[in-house]
Amino acid sequence: MNGFKEFILRGNVIDLAVAVVIGAAFTSIVNAIVTGVFNPLIGVIFDASSLESLTWTIRPGSDGREPSVIAWGSVLSALIQFAIVAFVLYFAFVLPINHLKNAAFAQKAADDAKAPTELELLADIRNLLARAPSD
């Protein structure tokens, strides 16, 4: 039980859980925007009541058979949703995180450049020992 408790209380698991919840909430927002705004606009362009109603009939129904259709409007709607989610995630999370990582890396490199090398430290010790009065 202690191992499970340690696993759950690690930051990565909690961060992942928060990310999943936020992602689900964000996905519902994007779905609402695409369904309420983009789909009707694209439906107007293609003279359809909604984007999901846009289909391509590859075999008309006859003799009691159902027609064979490709629902390309639904696919287009899913692609729009994916593009919006990817766009927002990239510009809201990936770019700022990469910028912070690069800034931290540059700061660490600058700090490492300021720190004396081992050879410089040994030379300083030698010089101090040379200046010290011998007993």
C-alpha positions in Angstrom: 0.0 0.0 0.0 2.9 2.4 0.7 4.3 1.9 -2.7 1.0 2.8 -4.3 0.7 5.9 -2.1 4.2 7.0 -3.1 3.4 6.4 -6.7 0.2 8.5 -6.5 1.8 11.3 -4.6 4.6 11.8 -7.1 4.2 15.0 -9.0 4.1 13.3 -12.4 0.9 11.3 -11.8 -1.0 14.2 -10.3 0.2 16.5 -13.2 -1.0 13.9 -15.7 -4.4 13.6 -14.0 -4.8 17.4 -14.0 -3.8 17.5 -17.7 -6.3 14.8 -18.6 -9.1 16.7 -16.9 -8.1 20.0 -18.4 -7.8 18.4 -21.8 -11.3 16.9 -21.6 -12.8 20.2 -20.6 -10.9 22.0 -23.4 -12.0 19.4 -25.9 -15.7 20.1 -25.0 -15.1 23.8 -25.5 -13.6 23.2 -28.9 -16.4 20.9 -29.9 -18.9 23.5 -29.0 -17.1 26.2 -31.0 -16.7 23.9 -34.0 -20.3 22.7 -33.8 -21.8 26.2 -33.1 -19.6 28.4 -35.3 -17.5 26.6 -37.9 -20.0 23.9 -39.0 -22.8 26.4 -39.8 -20.4 28.7 -41.7 -19.0 25.8 -43.8 -22.5 24.5 -44.2 -23.5 27.9 -45.8 -20.5 27.7 -48.2 -21.6 24.2 -49.3 -25.4 25.0 -49.1 -26.1 22.5 -46.4 -27.9 22.7 -43.1 -24.9 21.5 -41.2 -21.4 20.2 -41.9 -22.3 16.7 -40.7 -25.0 16.5 -43.4 -22.5 16.8 -46.2 -22.0 13.4 -47.8 -20.9 11.9 -51.1 -23.2 9.1 -52.4 -21.1 6.4 -54.1 -24.0 4.0 -54.7 -27.6 5.2 -54.7 -30.0 3.1 -52.8 -32.2 0.9 -55.0 -34.3 -2.2 -54.6 -34.7 -1.6 -50.9 -31.0 -1.3 -50.3 -29.5 1.6 -48.3 -27.4 4.0 -50.3 -23.6 3.9 -49.7 -22.4 7.3 -48.7 -19.1 8.8 -47.5 -19.8 11.3 -44.7 -17.0 13.7 -45.5 -18.6 16.5 -43.6 -18.1 14.6 -40.3 -14.5 14.0 -41.2 -14.0 17.6 -42.0 -15.5 18.6 -38.7 -13.2 16.2 -36.8 -10.2 17.7 -38.7 -11.2 21.2 -37.8 -11.5 20.2 -34.1 -8.1 18.5 -34.2 -6.5 21.5 -35.9 -7.9 23.9 -33.3 -6.8 21.8 -30.4 -3.4 21.3 -31.8 -3.0 25.0 -32.6 -4.0 26.1 -29.1 -1.9 23.5 -27.3 1.1 24.3 -29.4 0.9 28.1 -28.9 -0.4 28.0 -25.3 1.8 25.2 -23.9 4.6 23.9 -26.2 6.1 27.2 -27.2 6.1 28.8 -23.7 7.6 25.6 -22.2 10.3 25.4 -24.9 11.0 29.1 -24.3 11.4 28.5 -20.5 13.6 25.4 -21.1 15.8 27.3 -23.5 16.1 30.2 -21.0 17.0 27.9 -18.2 19.5 26.1 -20.4 21.1 29.4 -21.4 21.2 30.5 -17.7 22.8 27.2 -16.7 25.4 27.6 -19.5 26.1 31.1 -18.4 26.5 30.0 -14.8 28.8 27.1 -15.9 30.9 29.6 -17.9 31.3 31.8 -14.9 32.4 29.0 -12.6 36.2 28.5 -12.5 37.5 25.3 -14.1 39.3 22.7 -12.1 42.6 23.8 -13.6 42.0 27.4 -12.5 41.2 26.3 -9.0 44.3 24.2 -8.8 46.4 27.2 -10.0 44.8 29.4 -7.3 45.7 26.8 -4.6 49.2 26.6 -5.9 49.6 30.4 -5.9 48.2 30.6 -2.3 50.6 27.8 -1.2 53.5 29.6 -2.9 52.7 32.9 -1.0 52.3 31.2 2.3 55.2 31.5 4.6 57.0 28.2 5.1 57.6 27.1 8.7 
